[in-house]
Amino acid sequence: MNTRIVLVETSHPGNIGAVARAIKNMGINDLALVRPKYFPHADATARASGADDVLARASVVDTLDEALAGCTLSFAASARQRTIRWPEVAPREAAATIAAQPADARAAVVFGPETSGLTNEHIARCQRLVFIPSSPAFPSLNLAMAVQVIAYEVRLAALSPPPAAASEAPAAKHEELENFYAHLERVLLGSGFLDPANPRHLMQRLRRLFARAEPDQNDVNILRGILTSVWDERQR
């Protein structure tokens, strides 16, 4: 199944094991861990309950960018409302979008620390926000439970996937988009349009704009070509 589950700064190793079990139940075996507090750990193995192979294959990395490398679609799982609103979908819609991806594409769903969730910086690295419409009276979900809900919907959608949409070019990978955003920020700073003392707010809005557009590799190449042309002209 073309889905990667990413856990960011998980505090309790038992939750990692419970997540491994949850995703293996649903046919997902790609797990990435960003700076887990404790891993490997006996509690993770115990809670995995037979999903030891998922733990053994899990990649442990230092940054979210590393965890998202090679992915063409990414969802940040969060229940909190943000100052800058991102494209939001429920799990079923997210799963349908994942199922419609080409067979060689990979999507990621990112979950934050148990107590605080994902930061705005983490969410800015993703293209969309997925939220579980739990009861407003008691919205808090255990990490493994939240992952199970998403993984179930992904499994359900994968059993009868819609035909993949035809595309003139492959979808842009995470690292290609990040290189574009870095290029865009350099040009905006150099032109004086972006305030170097407070660049984050505008860049987050620009990330949201391009996330809605879903640029493919050709689009990214065109945009970077425009940026290069503009920058070169200003140096003459």
N, C-alpha and C positions, 0 to 999 in steps of 0.2 A: 504494500500500500504506500502511495507516494506522499506520506505525511510524517513530519518530524515534530515531536513534542519537545519543547525547550523549557527547562526549569531554571529560573534565575535566582541565585543566592538562597537556595533552600536551606532552612535552619535545622530541620529535624530529619535525620537520615531515614527514619521509618517512613516518612512521607515519600521519599524517593522510591523505596521498595514498593509501597502501595501503588504509586503511579506506574511502576514497571508492570505490576500485575494487571492493573486496569487497562493499560494499552495493549498488552499481549492478549487479553481476553477479546479485544476488538481487532486483532490482526495487525497491530502497529508495533514495530520493533526498533524504530529509530528514535533514540532518546539522547538529548544533549543537555549537559549540566553546566551552567555558568557559575563559577565560583561557589560550589556547594560548601557549606560550613564543615560537614563531615561526610567524606566519601573516599574510598569504600568504608563500609561500616557493617558490623554484625546486625544491627537493627534493620538496615536496608535489606540485607539478605533474608532475614526472618520474615519481614513484611511482604517480600516479593512472592513468597509461597509458590515457588516453582518457576518464576520468571527470572531466574538467575542469568539466563542467556541474554536477556535484555540489559541487565545491569552490566554484564561482562562486555557487551558491545557499546555501552554508553560512552559518548565522547565527553571529556571534561575540559573546558576551555576557560579562558580568562575574560573574554568579552562577548557581548551579545552578537556583535558583528561576525565573530568567528563561528558562533553557533548557527547563524543564518546563512553562512557562505554556501553558495550553490542553489539557494532557494529562489524561486521566482514569484512566490506569493507568501505573505506572512500576516498573521493575525495576532494582535495583542489581546489577551483575555483580561478584561477589567470590568468591574462593576461601578467604578467611581466616575462621576461626570468630570470633564476636564474644561479648563478655561478655553482652550482651543478645541472645538469639537472635531472628531475624526469620523470618517465614514463608519457607521455602526451597523452590525448585522447580528442576528440571533444565531445560535449554533446550527440550526437546520439550513439556513441560507449560506452560512460559511461552508458547511459540509458540501452543499450542492456545488458551490464554486470550486472547491477542492476537487470534487469528482469530475468536473468538466475540464480539468487541466489535462494537457497531453501526458501520455504515459511516462515520458522521460522527464517531466517537470517535477519539482518537489515543493510542497507547501509546508509551512511551519506554523504552529500555534504556540505562543509564548505565554508562560505563567510566571508571576512574580513571587517574591518572598511571602511566606504565610501571613505575617503580621501587617505588612505595609503595602503589598501589591507592587505593581510596576510603576516606575517613575515616568514623568513626562518624557524624559530622555529615552527611556526604553521604548515607549510607545511611538516616539518619533522615528525609530528605526524600523517600524512595521508599517504596513500599508493600510490596514484596516483594524477596527476594534470589534471584538466579538464579546457579547455579554450574555449571561444566562439570566433570563427574566424570572428570578426567584421572588419570593414574597417580600414586599417592602418591610413587613413587620419583623422579618428575620432573614436578611439577605445573605448572611455569611455562610460560605460553603467551605468544607474541608478541601485542601488542595487536591487530594486524590479523587474526591467526589466531583469536583469541577472538571478535572481531566476526564473522568469517566463519562460525564455528560457529553463533552465534545467528541471524545473518541467513539462513543456509541453512534452519534449522528454521522460522523465520518464513515463508520462501518456501514450504516444503513444506506447512505448515499452511494457508497462504492458497490453495493450489491446490484444496483440498477443505474449505472452512470449515464448521464445524457451524452449525446455525441459531442466530442471536443470541437470547439469553434475553430474554423479555419483562420490562420494567421499568416500574414505576409512574412513575418520574421518571428523568431523565438522570443518569448517573454524575457525581459531584462532580469538578470540575476541580482540578488541583493547587493553583491559587491560592485556591480556595474552602476547601480543606482546610487550607492554611497559615494563612488568616485565622481559621479555627476554632481551630487549635492556639494561635495567638497570643492569642485571646480566652480560651481555657481557661486558659492560663498566667497571664494577668492576674487572672482570678477566683481561681485557686488561691493566687496570691501575696497577693492582697488579703484572702483569708479566713484566711491564716496556715497553710493546709495545706501549702503548698509552701515549702521552705526557700530563701530568696533567695540564700543563699551556695552552694547546690549544687542547682540546679533541673534540670540536664541528665538525670540518671539517671532520675528519675521521669517526666519528659516523654518520654524515649525509650521507656519502658515503655508509657506511654499512647498514644504514636504507634503502637507495635506492636499494641496492643489494637484501636485503631480501624482499622488497616490490615487486620486479620483480618476485621473486620465489613463492610468495603467499603461505607461509607455513600454513598448517592446524594444528590442535591441537596436533596430533601425532608428526609432524615435530618439533614443538616448544618444546615438551617434550624431544625429542631426543637431540636437540641442547642444551637444558639446562642440560641434563644429561652429555653430553660431557664436557660442561663448568665446571660442578661440579667435574667431574673426573680429569680434568686438574688442577683445583685449589687444590683439595685434594692432588694430587701427588706432587705439589710444596711445600706443607706444611710438607712433611715427611723428 
